[in-house]
């Protein structure tokens, strides 16, 4: 599958020490130039993410047909524009970005959704998925109700 990452997803993956999840032979990961610039501003804290760019694990791409979505920032508009161009799913923990993307017919999921998708594809076992969801809940990235809902889903 093809995914476009925004700044929030990259920072949360770094904070959770999960950047390795992006080293998949089955998936392609992209981000627009504005996201790379946001990551570069926090240079000293973001060395691991910058390495993903250097190693082309997350390919930085120029948006050729920028669409201005008034309800989101320029960087978020680039994320949605790139997803439209590349026919990719967005991974973002930014709810307004996901809502805007969905409104324009672009698939967008949060990190919990990506964990669940990885589990459903058989690339993560039940215990690992449960552990990842618990980490998201403990870091307050995942609400209590969504956490319990997802745990119930993976048990069935």
Residue pairs with C-beta under 8 A, 6 or more apart in sequence:
1 26
1 27
1 28
1 88
1 89
1 117
2 27
2 28
2 30
2 86
2 87
2 88
2 89
3 27
3 28
3 29
3 30
3 88
3 89
3 90
3 91
3 114
4 29
4 30
4 31
4 32
4 79
4 82
4 83
4 86
4 88
4 89
4 90
4 91
5 22
5 29
5 30
5 31
5 35
5 58
5 79
5 90
5 91
5 92
6 31
6 35
6 75
6 76
6 79
6 90
6 91
6 92
6 94
6 97
7 35
7 38
7 39
7 75
8 92
8 93
8 94
8 97
9 91
9 92
9 93
9 110
9 111
10 19
10 31
10 35
10 39
10 49
10 58
11 39
11 46
11 49
12 93
12 111
12 139
12 141
13 19
13 21
13 22
13 111
14 46
14 48
14 49
15 139
16 111
16 135
16 136
16 139
16 141
18 111
18 132
19 48
19 49
19 52
21 114
21 118
22 29
22 52
22 57
22 58
23 57
24 123
26 121
26 123
28 59
28 88
29 52
29 57
29 58
29 59
30 58
30 59
30 60
30 61
30 82
30 86
30 88
31 53
31 58
31 59
31 60
31 61
31 79
31 82
32 60
32 61
32 62
32 63
32 75
32 78
32 79
32 81
32 82
33 60
33 61
33 62
33 63
33 78
34 74
34 75
34 78
35 60
35 75
35 78
35 79
36 53
36 60
37 75
38 75
39 46
39 49
39 50
39 53
40 46
40 50
43 50
49 58
52 58
53 60
61 82
61 86
63 78
63 81
63 82
63 85
64 85
65 81
65 84
65 85
66 77
66 78
66 81
67 77
67 80
67 81
67 84
68 77
69 76
69 77
69 80
69 100
69 104
71 96
71 100
72 80
72 96
72 97
72 100
76 92
76 94
76 96
76 97
76 100
79 90
79 92
79 97
79 101
80 90
80 97
80 100
80 101
80 104
80 106
82 88
83 89
83 90
83 101
83 106
83 107
83 108
84 104
84 106
89 106
89 107
89 108
89 109
90 97
90 98
90 101
90 106
90 107
90 108
90 109
91 108
91 109
91 110
91 111
91 113
91 114
92 98
92 101
92 108
92 109
92 110
93 110
93 111
93 141
97 108
98 108
98 109
98 110
101 107
101 108
102 108
109 117
110 141
111 136
111 141
112 133
112 136
112 141
112 142
112 146
112 150
115 124
115 129
115 132
115 133
115 136
116 129
116 150
116 153
116 154
118 124
118 129
119 125
119 126
119 128
119 129
119 154
124 132
126 154
129 154
130 151
130 154
133 142
133 147
133 150
133 151
133 154
134 147
136 142
136 147
137 143
137 144
137 147
142 150
